[in-house]
Amino acid sequence: MINAQDIKIGTCIRMDGKLYFCIDFLHVKPGKGNTFMRTKLKDVVNGYVLERRFNIGEKLEDVRVERRPYQYLYQEGEDYMFMNQETFDQIPIAHDLINGVDFLLEGQVVDVVSDASTETVLYADMPIKVQMKVTYTEPGLKGDTATNTLKPATVESGATVRVPLFINEGETIEIDTRDGSYVGRVKA
């Protein structure tokens, strides 16, 4: 159990039978009345964000979580097989639990977050930025750099990313896995 004033970003708590991660908090001292904590909590299972107020001194059930690197091996139906980098144990992780799954390639290492007491996988996080080669896109025209127009491009994982007109097939680009947006061109 932890006190409400001990909540920080990244703290995991169990509330109403569900697990929540704190993504934002604010310690509020109003002119009148008691001090309280205003928090934003993200549901681990479905990703919903809710705002919740806790009085100072209120007891909350904390959950100890562990982050470990796992390497992606292969896909088996709807599950993705990962291998622990330290123990070489293999575990399946459902498609819904992987953030940025569209940009997952074989051999890539992701952070797997699990409940330390039950060893249940909560979710897997891809690196925020990944570099991928463009496998198909319409050819760009010389001098098409002045406008802010985007075109679709297919990358090596099979995902489609909107890129500027000057990007050509075979170039390597950097992609933000959180929203699938183009970050920039990688110079060779």
PyMOL CGO cylinders between C-alpha atoms (Angstrom):
from pymol import cmd
from pymol.cgo import CYLINDER

trace = [
    CYLINDER, 0.00, 0.00, 0.00, 1.16, 3.54, -0.76, 0.3, 1, 1, 1, 1, 1, 1,
    CYLINDER, 1.16, 3.54, -0.76, -0.17, 6.92, 0.26, 0.3, 1, 1, 1, 1, 1, 1,
    CYLINDER, -0.17, 6.92, 0.26, -1.82, 9.10, -2.38, 0.3, 1, 1, 1, 1, 1, 1,
    CYLINDER, -1.82, 9.10, -2.38, 0.88, 11.77, -2.05, 0.3, 1, 1, 1, 1, 1, 1,
    CYLINDER, 0.88, 11.77, -2.05, 3.51, 9.20, -3.13, 0.3, 1, 1, 1, 1, 1, 1,
    CYLINDER, 3.51, 9.20, -3.13, 2.01, 8.79, -6.64, 0.3, 1, 1, 1, 1, 1, 1,
    CYLINDER, 2.01, 8.79, -6.64, 4.47, 9.76, -9.37, 0.3, 1, 1, 1, 1, 1, 1,
    CYLINDER, 4.47, 9.76, -9.37, 4.50, 9.39, -13.16, 0.3, 1, 1, 1, 1, 1, 1,
    CYLINDER, 4.50, 9.39, -13.16, 4.91, 5.69, -13.96, 0.3, 1, 1, 1, 1, 1, 1,
    CYLINDER, 4.91, 5.69, -13.96, 3.44, 4.45, -10.67, 0.3, 1, 1, 1, 1, 1, 1,
    CYLINDER, 3.44, 4.45, -10.67, 1.13, 1.47, -11.20, 0.3, 1, 1, 1, 1, 1, 1,
    CYLINDER, 1.13, 1.47, -11.20, -1.88, 1.05, -8.90, 0.3, 1, 1, 1, 1, 1, 1,
    CYLINDER, -1.88, 1.05, -8.90, -4.75, -1.43, -8.65, 0.3, 1, 1, 1, 1, 1, 1,
    CYLINDER, -4.75, -1.43, -8.65, -8.14, 0.27, -8.35, 0.3, 1, 1, 1, 1, 1, 1,
    CYLINDER, -8.14, 0.27, -8.35, -11.62, -1.22, -8.82, 0.3, 1, 1, 1, 1, 1, 1,
    CYLINDER, -11.62, -1.22, -8.82, -10.05, -4.51, -9.93, 0.3, 1, 1, 1, 1, 1, 1,
    CYLINDER, -10.05, -4.51, -9.93, -8.11, -2.86, -12.79, 0.3, 1, 1, 1, 1, 1, 1,
    CYLINDER, -8.11, -2.86, -12.79, -4.49, -1.79, -13.22, 0.3, 1, 1, 1, 1, 1, 1,
    CYLINDER, -4.49, -1.79, -13.22, -3.69, 1.87, -13.95, 0.3, 1, 1, 1, 1, 1, 1,
    CYLINDER, -3.69, 1.87, -13.95, -0.46, 3.72, -14.72, 0.3, 1, 1, 1, 1, 1, 1,
    CYLINDER, -0.46, 3.72, -14.72, -0.11, 7.32, -13.58, 0.3, 1, 1, 1, 1, 1, 1,
    CYLINDER, -0.11, 7.32, -13.58, 0.67, 9.49, -16.62, 0.3, 1, 1, 1, 1, 1, 1,
    CYLINDER, 0.67, 9.49, -16.62, 0.29, 12.88, -14.90, 0.3, 1, 1, 1, 1, 1, 1,
    CYLINDER, 0.29, 12.88, -14.90, -0.18, 14.20, -11.38, 0.3, 1, 1, 1, 1, 1, 1,
    CYLINDER, -0.18, 14.20, -11.38, -0.54, 17.51, -9.58, 0.3, 1, 1, 1, 1, 1, 1,
    CYLINDER, -0.54, 17.51, -9.58, -0.26, 18.21, -5.86, 0.3, 1, 1, 1, 1, 1, 1,
    CYLINDER, -0.26, 18.21, -5.86, -3.01, 20.81, -5.16, 0.3, 1, 1, 1, 1, 1, 1,
    CYLINDER, -3.01, 20.81, -5.16, -3.08, 23.04, -2.06, 0.3, 1, 1, 1, 1, 1, 1,
    CYLINDER, -3.08, 23.04, -2.06, -6.28, 25.10, -2.23, 0.3, 1, 1, 1, 1, 1, 1,
    CYLINDER, -6.28, 25.10, -2.23, -6.67, 28.23, -0.09, 0.3, 1, 1, 1, 1, 1, 1,
    CYLINDER, -6.67, 28.23, -0.09, -9.40, 26.52, 1.90, 0.3, 1, 1, 1, 1, 1, 1,
    CYLINDER, -9.40, 26.52, 1.90, -9.86, 22.84, 2.56, 0.3, 1, 1, 1, 1, 1, 1,
    CYLINDER, -9.86, 22.84, 2.56, -7.58, 19.85, 2.46, 0.3, 1, 1, 1, 1, 1, 1,
    CYLINDER, -7.58, 19.85, 2.46, -4.67, 19.19, 0.14, 0.3, 1, 1, 1, 1, 1, 1,
    CYLINDER, -4.67, 19.19, 0.14, -5.32, 16.61, -2.59, 0.3, 1, 1, 1, 1, 1, 1,
    CYLINDER, -5.32, 16.61, -2.59, -3.68, 14.91, -5.57, 0.3, 1, 1, 1, 1, 1, 1,
    CYLINDER, -3.68, 14.91, -5.57, -5.15, 15.36, -9.04, 0.3, 1, 1, 1, 1, 1, 1,
    CYLINDER, -5.15, 15.36, -9.04, -4.04, 12.48, -11.27, 0.3, 1, 1, 1, 1, 1, 1,
    CYLINDER, -4.04, 12.48, -11.27, -4.46, 11.19, -14.81, 0.3, 1, 1, 1, 1, 1, 1,
    CYLINDER, -4.46, 11.19, -14.81, -4.51, 7.40, -14.88, 0.3, 1, 1, 1, 1, 1, 1,
    CYLINDER, -4.51, 7.40, -14.88, -4.22, 5.17, -17.96, 0.3, 1, 1, 1, 1, 1, 1,
    CYLINDER, -4.22, 5.17, -17.96, -5.96, 1.78, -17.94, 0.3, 1, 1, 1, 1, 1, 1,
    CYLINDER, -5.96, 1.78, -17.94, -3.37, -0.88, -18.78, 0.3, 1, 1, 1, 1, 1, 1,
    CYLINDER, -3.37, -0.88, -18.78, -5.81, -3.16, -20.63, 0.3, 1, 1, 1, 1, 1, 1,
    CYLINDER, -5.81, -3.16, -20.63, -7.78, -0.84, -22.92, 0.3, 1, 1, 1, 1, 1, 1,
    CYLINDER, -7.78, -0.84, -22.92, -5.75, 2.41, -22.78, 0.3, 1, 1, 1, 1, 1, 1,
    CYLINDER, -5.75, 2.41, -22.78, -8.57, 4.63, -21.49, 0.3, 1, 1, 1, 1, 1, 1,
    CYLINDER, -8.57, 4.63, -21.49, -7.40, 7.70, -19.59, 0.3, 1, 1, 1, 1, 1, 1,
    CYLINDER, -7.40, 7.70, -19.59, -9.36, 8.91, -16.57, 0.3, 1, 1, 1, 1, 1, 1,
    CYLINDER, -9.36, 8.91, -16.57, -8.85, 11.77, -14.16, 0.3, 1, 1, 1, 1, 1, 1,
    CYLINDER, -8.85, 11.77, -14.16, -9.10, 10.99, -10.46, 0.3, 1, 1, 1, 1, 1, 1,
    CYLINDER, -9.10, 10.99, -10.46, -8.71, 12.98, -7.23, 0.3, 1, 1, 1, 1, 1, 1,
    CYLINDER, -8.71, 12.98, -7.23, -7.20, 11.44, -4.12, 0.3, 1, 1, 1, 1, 1, 1,
    CYLINDER, -7.20, 11.44, -4.12, -7.12, 12.97, -0.66, 0.3, 1, 1, 1, 1, 1, 1,
    CYLINDER, -7.12, 12.97, -0.66, -3.72, 13.18, 1.00, 0.3, 1, 1, 1, 1, 1, 1,
    CYLINDER, -3.72, 13.18, 1.00, -3.20, 10.19, 3.27, 0.3, 1, 1, 1, 1, 1, 1,
    CYLINDER, -3.20, 10.19, 3.27, -5.59, 7.98, 1.28, 0.3, 1, 1, 1, 1, 1, 1,
    CYLINDER, -5.59, 7.98, 1.28, -4.19, 4.44, 0.94, 0.3, 1, 1, 1, 1, 1, 1,
    CYLINDER, -4.19, 4.44, 0.94, -3.83, 2.91, -2.54, 0.3, 1, 1, 1, 1, 1, 1,
    CYLINDER, -3.83, 2.91, -2.54, -2.79, -0.58, -3.61, 0.3, 1, 1, 1, 1, 1, 1,
    CYLINDER, -2.79, -0.58, -3.61, 0.42, -0.32, -5.60, 0.3, 1, 1, 1, 1, 1, 1,
    CYLINDER, 0.42, -0.32, -5.60, 1.58, -2.91, -8.10, 0.3, 1, 1, 1, 1, 1, 1,
    CYLINDER, 1.58, -2.91, -8.10, 5.26, -3.66, -8.60, 0.3, 1, 1, 1, 1, 1, 1,
    CYLINDER, 5.26, -3.66, -8.60, 6.07, -3.81, -12.30, 0.3, 1, 1, 1, 1, 1, 1,
    CYLINDER, 6.07, -3.81, -12.30, 9.20, -4.96, -14.09, 0.3, 1, 1, 1, 1, 1, 1,
    CYLINDER, 9.20, -4.96, -14.09, 10.54, -3.82, -17.46, 0.3, 1, 1, 1, 1, 1, 1,
    CYLINDER, 10.54, -3.82, -17.46, 12.64, -6.38, -19.30, 0.3, 1, 1, 1, 1, 1, 1,
    CYLINDER, 12.64, -6.38, -19.30, 14.06, -6.48, -22.84, 0.3, 1, 1, 1, 1, 1, 1,
    CYLINDER, 14.06, -6.48, -22.84, 12.51, -9.17, -25.05, 0.3, 1, 1, 1, 1, 1, 1,
    CYLINDER, 12.51, -9.17, -25.05, 13.44, -10.00, -28.63, 0.3, 1, 1, 1, 1, 1, 1,
    CYLINDER, 13.44, -10.00, -28.63, 10.71, -10.57, -31.22, 0.3, 1, 1, 1, 1, 1, 1,
    CYLINDER, 10.71, -10.57, -31.22, 11.03, -13.99, -32.87, 0.3, 1, 1, 1, 1, 1, 1,
    CYLINDER, 11.03, -13.99, -32.87, 7.95, -14.73, -35.01, 0.3, 1, 1, 1, 1, 1, 1,
    CYLINDER, 7.95, -14.73, -35.01, 4.17, -14.43, -35.28, 0.3, 1, 1, 1, 1, 1, 1,
    CYLINDER, 4.17, -14.43, -35.28, 1.91, -17.37, -34.45, 0.3, 1, 1, 1, 1, 1, 1,
    CYLINDER, 1.91, -17.37, -34.45, -1.73, -16.60, -35.32, 0.3, 1, 1, 1, 1, 1, 1,
    CYLINDER, -1.73, -16.60, -35.32, -2.77, -13.47, -33.37, 0.3, 1, 1, 1, 1, 1, 1,
    CYLINDER, -2.77, -13.47, -33.37, 0.11, -13.87, -30.89, 0.3, 1, 1, 1, 1, 1, 1,
    CYLINDER, 0.11, -13.87, -30.89, 3.67, -12.67, -31.26, 0.3, 1, 1, 1, 1, 1, 1,
    CYLINDER, 3.67, -12.67, -31.26, 6.45, -14.82, -29.78, 0.3, 1, 1, 1, 1, 1, 1,
    CYLINDER, 6.45, -14.82, -29.78, 9.14, -13.05, -27.77, 0.3, 1, 1, 1, 1, 1, 1,
    CYLINDER, 9.14, -13.05, -27.77, 12.30, -14.31, -26.07, 0.3, 1, 1, 1, 1, 1, 1,
    CYLINDER, 12.30, -14.31, -26.07, 13.63, -13.01, -22.76, 0.3, 1, 1, 1, 1, 1, 1,
    CYLINDER, 13.63, -13.01, -22.76, 17.16, -11.67, -23.36, 0.3, 1, 1, 1, 1, 1, 1,
    CYLINDER, 17.16, -11.67, -23.36, 18.46, -12.95, -19.99, 0.3, 1, 1, 1, 1, 1, 1,
    CYLINDER, 18.46, -12.95, -19.99, 16.76, -16.35, -19.44, 0.3, 1, 1, 1, 1, 1, 1,
    CYLINDER, 16.76, -16.35, -19.44, 15.94, -17.22, -23.09, 0.3, 1, 1, 1, 1, 1, 1,
    CYLINDER, 15.94, -17.22, -23.09, 12.36, -18.14, -22.06, 0.3, 1, 1, 1, 1, 1, 1,
    CYLINDER, 12.36, -18.14, -22.06, 9.81, -17.66, -24.84, 0.3, 1, 1, 1, 1, 1, 1,
    CYLINDER, 9.81, -17.66, -24.84, 6.41, -16.08, -24.23, 0.3, 1, 1, 1, 1, 1, 1,
    CYLINDER, 6.41, -16.08, -24.23, 3.46, -15.22, -26.49, 0.3, 1, 1, 1, 1, 1, 1,
    CYLINDER, 3.46, -15.22, -26.49, 2.12, -11.65, -26.36, 0.3, 1, 1, 1, 1, 1, 1,
    CYLINDER, 2.12, -11.65, -26.36, -1.24, -10.72, -27.89, 0.3, 1, 1, 1, 1, 1, 1,
    CYLINDER, -1.24, -10.72, -27.89, -1.38, -8.23, -30.79, 0.3, 1, 1, 1, 1, 1, 1,
    CYLINDER, -1.38, -8.23, -30.79, -3.44, -5.73, -28.71, 0.3, 1, 1, 1, 1, 1, 1,
    CYLINDER, -3.44, -5.73, -28.71, -0.79, -5.48, -25.97, 0.3, 1, 1, 1, 1, 1, 1,
    CYLINDER, -0.79, -5.48, -25.97, 2.05, -4.28, -28.23, 0.3, 1, 1, 1, 1, 1, 1,
    CYLINDER, 2.05, -4.28, -28.23, 2.35, -0.51, -28.72, 0.3, 1, 1, 1, 1, 1, 1,
    CYLINDER, 2.35, -0.51, -28.72, 3.54, 0.25, -32.29, 0.3, 1, 1, 1, 1, 1, 1,
    CYLINDER, 3.54, 0.25, -32.29, 3.09, -3.34, -33.52, 0.3, 1, 1, 1, 1, 1, 1,
    CYLINDER, 3.09, -3.34, -33.52, 2.82, -2.21, -37.18, 0.3, 1, 1, 1, 1, 1, 1,
    CYLINDER, 2.82, -2.21, -37.18, 6.55, -1.40, -37.16, 0.3, 1, 1, 1, 1, 1, 1,
    CYLINDER, 6.55, -1.40, -37.16, 7.73, -4.66, -35.54, 0.3, 1, 1, 1, 1, 1, 1,
    CYLINDER, 7.73, -4.66, -35.54, 10.45, -6.59, -37.38, 0.3, 1, 1, 1, 1, 1, 1,
    CYLINDER, 10.45, -6.59, -37.38, 11.98, -9.98, -36.55, 0.3, 1, 1, 1, 1, 1, 1,
    CYLINDER, 11.98, -9.98, -36.55, 14.92, -9.67, -34.17, 0.3, 1, 1, 1, 1, 1, 1,
    CYLINDER, 14.92, -9.67, -34.17, 13.81, -6.29, -32.80, 0.3, 1, 1, 1, 1, 1, 1,
    CYLINDER, 13.81, -6.29, -32.80, 14.09, -5.75, -29.04, 0.3, 1, 1, 1, 1, 1, 1,
    CYLINDER, 14.09, -5.75, -29.04, 11.11, -4.31, -27.14, 0.3, 1, 1, 1, 1, 1, 1,
    CYLINDER, 11.11, -4.31, -27.14, 10.49, -3.46, -23.46, 0.3, 1, 1, 1, 1, 1, 1,
    CYLINDER, 10.49, -3.46, -23.46, 7.96, -5.86, -21.92, 0.3, 1, 1, 1, 1, 1, 1,
    CYLINDER, 7.96, -5.86, -21.92, 6.24, -4.56, -18.78, 0.3, 1, 1, 1, 1, 1, 1,
    CYLINDER, 6.24, -4.56, -18.78, 4.89, -7.26, -16.47, 0.3, 1, 1, 1, 1, 1, 1,
    CYLINDER, 4.89, -7.26, -16.47, 3.27, -7.50, -13.04, 0.3, 1, 1, 1, 1, 1, 1,
    CYLINDER, 3.27, -7.50, -13.04, 6.08, -8.71, -10.76, 0.3, 1, 1, 1, 1, 1, 1,
    CYLINDER, 6.08, -8.71, -10.76, 3.79, -10.66, -8.40, 0.3, 1, 1, 1, 1, 1, 1,
    CYLINDER, 3.79, -10.66, -8.40, 1.85, -12.66, -11.01, 0.3, 1, 1, 1, 1, 1, 1,
    CYLINDER, 1.85, -12.66, -11.01, 4.31, -12.51, -13.97, 0.3, 1, 1, 1, 1, 1, 1,
    CYLINDER, 4.31, -12.51, -13.97, 1.39, -11.35, -16.15, 0.3, 1, 1, 1, 1, 1, 1,
    CYLINDER, 1.39, -11.35, -16.15, 2.41, -9.33, -19.21, 0.3, 1, 1, 1, 1, 1, 1,
    CYLINDER, 2.41, -9.33, -19.21, 0.75, -5.91, -19.07, 0.3, 1, 1, 1, 1, 1, 1,
    CYLINDER, 0.75, -5.91, -19.07, 2.03, -4.50, -22.38, 0.3, 1, 1, 1, 1, 1, 1,
    CYLINDER, 2.03, -4.50, -22.38, 5.07, -4.27, -24.66, 0.3, 1, 1, 1, 1, 1, 1,
    CYLINDER, 5.07, -4.27, -24.66, 6.60, -0.98, -25.78, 0.3, 1, 1, 1, 1, 1, 1,
    CYLINDER, 6.60, -0.98, -25.78, 8.42, -0.55, -29.07, 0.3, 1, 1, 1, 1, 1, 1,
    CYLINDER, 8.42, -0.55, -29.07, 11.27, 1.97, -29.18, 0.3, 1, 1, 1, 1, 1, 1,
    CYLINDER, 11.27, 1.97, -29.18, 9.79, 5.45, -29.76, 0.3, 1, 1, 1, 1, 1, 1,
    CYLINDER, 9.79, 5.45, -29.76, 11.70, 5.95, -33.02, 0.3, 1, 1, 1, 1, 1, 1,
    CYLINDER, 11.70, 5.95, -33.02, 12.65, 3.26, -35.52, 0.3, 1, 1, 1, 1, 1, 1,
    CYLINDER, 12.65, 3.26, -35.52, 14.53, 3.40, -38.80, 0.3, 1, 1, 1, 1, 1, 1,
    CYLINDER, 14.53, 3.40, -38.80, 13.02, 1.55, -41.76, 0.3, 1, 1, 1, 1, 1, 1,
    CYLINDER, 13.02, 1.55, -41.76, 13.68, 1.27, -45.47, 0.3, 1, 1, 1, 1, 1, 1,
    CYLINDER, 13.68, 1.27, -45.47, 10.97, 2.42, -47.89, 0.3, 1, 1, 1, 1, 1, 1,
    CYLINDER, 10.97, 2.42, -47.89, 10.02, -0.59, -50.05, 0.3, 1, 1, 1, 1, 1, 1,
    CYLINDER, 10.02, -0.59, -50.05, 7.45, 1.14, -52.27, 0.3, 1, 1, 1, 1, 1, 1,
    CYLINDER, 7.45, 1.14, -52.27, 6.35, 4.68, -53.02, 0.3, 1, 1, 1, 1, 1, 1,
    CYLINDER, 6.35, 4.68, -53.02, 5.49, 6.71, -56.08, 0.3, 1, 1, 1, 1, 1, 1,
    CYLINDER, 5.49, 6.71, -56.08, 8.61, 8.41, -57.48, 0.3, 1, 1, 1, 1, 1, 1,
    CYLINDER, 8.61, 8.41, -57.48, 9.23, 11.95, -56.30, 0.3, 1, 1, 1, 1, 1, 1,
    CYLINDER, 9.23, 11.95, -56.30, 9.74, 14.86, -58.66, 0.3, 1, 1, 1, 1, 1, 1,
    CYLINDER, 9.74, 14.86, -58.66, 12.83, 17.03, -58.56, 0.3, 1, 1, 1, 1, 1, 1,
    CYLINDER, 12.83, 17.03, -58.56, 12.13, 20.30, -56.78, 0.3, 1, 1, 1, 1, 1, 1,
    CYLINDER, 12.13, 20.30, -56.78, 9.07, 19.00, -54.85, 0.3, 1, 1, 1, 1, 1, 1,
    CYLINDER, 9.07, 19.00, -54.85, 10.37, 20.24, -51.51, 0.3, 1, 1, 1, 1, 1, 1,
    CYLINDER, 10.37, 20.24, -51.51, 8.58, 23.56, -51.14, 0.3, 1, 1, 1, 1, 1, 1,
    CYLINDER, 8.58, 23.56, -51.14, 5.09, 22.26, -50.39, 0.3, 1, 1, 1, 1, 1, 1,
    CYLINDER, 5.09, 22.26, -50.39, 4.00, 20.41, -47.28, 0.3, 1, 1, 1, 1, 1, 1,
    CYLINDER, 4.00, 20.41, -47.28, 2.27, 17.65, -49.28, 0.3, 1, 1, 1, 1, 1, 1,
    CYLINDER, 2.27, 17.65, -49.28, 2.56, 14.02, -48.18, 0.3, 1, 1, 1, 1, 1, 1,
    CYLINDER, 2.56, 14.02, -48.18, 2.26, 10.76, -50.10, 0.3, 1, 1, 1, 1, 1, 1,
    CYLINDER, 2.26, 10.76, -50.10, 1.85, 7.15, -48.88, 0.3, 1, 1, 1, 1, 1, 1,
    CYLINDER, 1.85, 7.15, -48.88, 4.94, 4.96, -48.62, 0.3, 1, 1, 1, 1, 1, 1,
    CYLINDER, 4.94, 4.96, -48.62, 5.20, 1.28, -47.65, 0.3, 1, 1, 1, 1, 1, 1,
    CYLINDER, 5.20, 1.28, -47.65, 8.07, 0.40, -45.30, 0.3, 1, 1, 1, 1, 1, 1,
    CYLINDER, 8.07, 0.40, -45.30, 9.79, -2.98, -44.79, 0.3, 1, 1, 1, 1, 1, 1,
    CYLINDER, 9.79, -2.98, -44.79, 7.38, -4.05, -42.00, 0.3, 1, 1, 1, 1, 1, 1,
    CYLINDER, 7.38, -4.05, -42.00, 4.45, -3.65, -44.41, 0.3, 1, 1, 1, 1, 1, 1,
    CYLINDER, 4.45, -3.65, -44.41, 3.02, -0.57, -42.69, 0.3, 1, 1, 1, 1, 1, 1,
    CYLINDER, 3.02, -0.57, -42.69, 2.06, 2.54, -44.66, 0.3, 1, 1, 1, 1, 1, 1,
    CYLINDER, 2.06, 2.54, -44.66, 3.50, 5.90, -43.60, 0.3, 1, 1, 1, 1, 1, 1,
    CYLINDER, 3.50, 5.90, -43.60, 2.76, 9.37, -44.98, 0.3, 1, 1, 1, 1, 1, 1,
    CYLINDER, 2.76, 9.37, -44.98, 6.04, 10.88, -46.21, 0.3, 1, 1, 1, 1, 1, 1,
    CYLINDER, 6.04, 10.88, -46.21, 7.07, 14.09, -48.07, 0.3, 1, 1, 1, 1, 1, 1,
    CYLINDER, 7.07, 14.09, -48.07, 7.11, 14.00, -51.87, 0.3, 1, 1, 1, 1, 1, 1,
    CYLINDER, 7.11, 14.00, -51.87, 10.94, 13.94, -52.12, 0.3, 1, 1, 1, 1, 1, 1,
    CYLINDER, 10.94, 13.94, -52.12, 11.28, 10.53, -50.41, 0.3, 1, 1, 1, 1, 1, 1,
    CYLINDER, 11.28, 10.53, -50.41, 12.05, 7.72, -52.89, 0.3, 1, 1, 1, 1, 1, 1,
    CYLINDER, 12.05, 7.72, -52.89, 12.06, 3.94, -52.85, 0.3, 1, 1, 1, 1, 1, 1,
    CYLINDER, 12.06, 3.94, -52.85, 15.10, 2.43, -51.11, 0.3, 1, 1, 1, 1, 1, 1,
    CYLINDER, 15.10, 2.43, -51.11, 15.69, 5.37, -48.76, 0.3, 1, 1, 1, 1, 1, 1,
    CYLINDER, 15.69, 5.37, -48.76, 15.79, 4.88, -45.00, 0.3, 1, 1, 1, 1, 1, 1,
    CYLINDER, 15.79, 4.88, -45.00, 13.42, 7.01, -42.92, 0.3, 1, 1, 1, 1, 1, 1,
    CYLINDER, 13.42, 7.01, -42.92, 12.84, 7.48, -39.20, 0.3, 1, 1, 1, 1, 1, 1,
    CYLINDER, 12.84, 7.48, -39.20, 9.31, 6.81, -37.89, 0.3, 1, 1, 1, 1, 1, 1,
    CYLINDER, 9.31, 6.81, -37.89, 7.61, 7.65, -34.58, 0.3, 1, 1, 1, 1, 1, 1,
    CYLINDER, 7.61, 7.65, -34.58, 6.00, 4.34, -33.47, 0.3, 1, 1, 1, 1, 1, 1,
    CYLINDER, 6.00, 4.34, -33.47, 3.48, 6.04, -31.15, 0.3, 1, 1, 1, 1, 1, 1,
    CYLINDER, 3.48, 6.04, -31.15, 1.45, 7.52, -34.01, 0.3, 1, 1, 1, 1, 1, 1,
    CYLINDER, 1.45, 7.52, -34.01, 3.13, 6.17, -37.15, 0.3, 1, 1, 1, 1, 1, 1,
    CYLINDER, 3.13, 6.17, -37.15, 4.31, 9.58, -38.32, 0.3, 1, 1, 1, 1, 1, 1,
    CYLINDER, 4.31, 9.58, -38.32, 7.35, 10.41, -40.45, 0.3, 1, 1, 1, 1, 1, 1,
    CYLINDER, 7.35, 10.41, -40.45, 10.18, 12.02, -38.44, 0.3, 1, 1, 1, 1, 1, 1,
    CYLINDER, 10.18, 12.02, -38.44, 12.93, 12.46, -40.98, 0.3, 1, 1, 1, 1, 1, 1,
    CYLINDER, 12.93, 12.46, -40.98, 15.24, 10.98, -43.58, 0.3, 1, 1, 1, 1, 1, 1,
    CYLINDER, 15.24, 10.98, -43.58, 18.25, 9.02, -42.33, 0.3, 1, 1, 1, 1, 1, 1,
    CYLINDER, 18.25, 9.02, -42.33, 21.49, 9.99, -44.03, 0.3, 1, 1, 1, 1, 1, 1,
    CYLINDER, 21.49, 9.99, -44.03, 23.60, 7.02, -45.06, 0.3, 1, 1, 1, 1, 1, 1,
]
cmd.load_cgo(trace, "trace")
